[in-house]
Structure formats: structure tokens, C-alpha cells
Amino acid sequence: MARTRAQLQHSDDVELVGSGNSLAESLDEIDALMPDIVASDLRLKDNHAMRVAVELGRLAVRPQLMLLTPTADDLQLFAALSAGANAYHLDNGSGIGLVEALLCLHERRVVLGPRLARQALAAFGIERSPLVTASQAAAALDTTPAGRQIDQSGRHLLTLLAQGLLLPEIVALWKLDVAELERRMWRMVRLLHVRSRELLAA
């Protein structure tokens, strides 16, 4: 935590307004300071990031939530994203790359790895698109419904990510820039939040 805090304090691009070692001691500070983004370890000493997402949702002004995790394969990562987290950053404790990840999230841009894309397809109750269809440039513009909440272009994007394609490869296929793809992934994570709330209400 000290290394991460030092990285943020020495950045000209982000302002660190507070930090805490536990959810219990941080909630009042978050409520008072109203930061744009809260960065939290996926697993906390006194709780889990799913609880952080729920508690942040109760605030009058809800900040976005960035999860810090050493691996994208943690079984709890997708659950936390569905519960209200907005993004994740692969972090080995060095803090390297965190500033860039926070700036992307501030611009409503995120990334999803292959496993998370497969989990998102399952959560939305849709199958992968045929790869030949998803690979066509026209797939990026298909706004017809793929399911209750997601359109075909989202389904195609999740398909390509689930297949393990990297963003530069999808950019080459779809003729869109990386930032646009990252914005589309941010919107899909938001749709996961909607789906999660609907399931809780049912």
C-alpha cells in the first residue's frame, strides 16, 4: 500500500485525497471527500471488494471503483465487477501502471480479459457470435438486440475478447480506435451492474 500511495502522490495527473487500511475506516472518509474513483484491493483484511461496491452504492455521490488484483483469473473478480466495481488493474504491489489505469477509468474506458468476457457472455445469457461474423468491420456497427440488455456489437466484441484477441487486433478488424473499444467495455460493465440489480430485485 505504501508503494502504491507513493506512486499516486508523485503523479501530476491524479490527486490522492485519502487512504485507509480497511473498509470500516475508509467509508466515512470516502463519503466526506467524494473522490471520483476509489481504488481497492480485491481482497481486504476486513472484507471483500463486493462489499466495497455495495457500500459505495449507498453513498449520495457514488465514485467509480477500481479493483487492484494480482491476477485477472481470481474467481471473485467477475462477481465484484457485477456487484458494482467498474474496472480492474493487474497490480503486483508496485503501483506501476495504476495512474494510467485510473486516468482511463476517469475517461470511462476499461479493459476485459478473455475469462471475464466469457463470464459476461454467460451472465447476459447469450452465446458467442460466429467468429467470422464478429471479425467483420460491420459487426462493430450492429445495434440490433442480442439479448435483453446487450446489442449485437457488444456480443461480437465479447466474442472476440473471449477468443483471446488483443485490442490492437480488434482495432485492425473493426477499424475503430482502442479508446472507443475501451468505452464500449466500460458500458458493458455498467450493464452488468444493471443485470445484477435486476436479479437482486427479482
Secondary structure as UniProt FT lines:
FT   HELIX           2..9
FT   HELIX           23..33
FT   STRAND          37..41
FT   HELIX           49..57
FT   STRAND          64..69
FT   TURN            72..73
FT   HELIX           75..83
FT   STRAND          87..90
FT   TURN            96..97
FT   HELIX           98..106
FT   TURN            107..108
FT   HELIX           114..124
FT   HELIX           131..134
FT   HELIX           137..141
FT   HELIX           152..162
FT   TURN            163..164
FT   HELIX           167..174
FT   HELIX           178..201
//
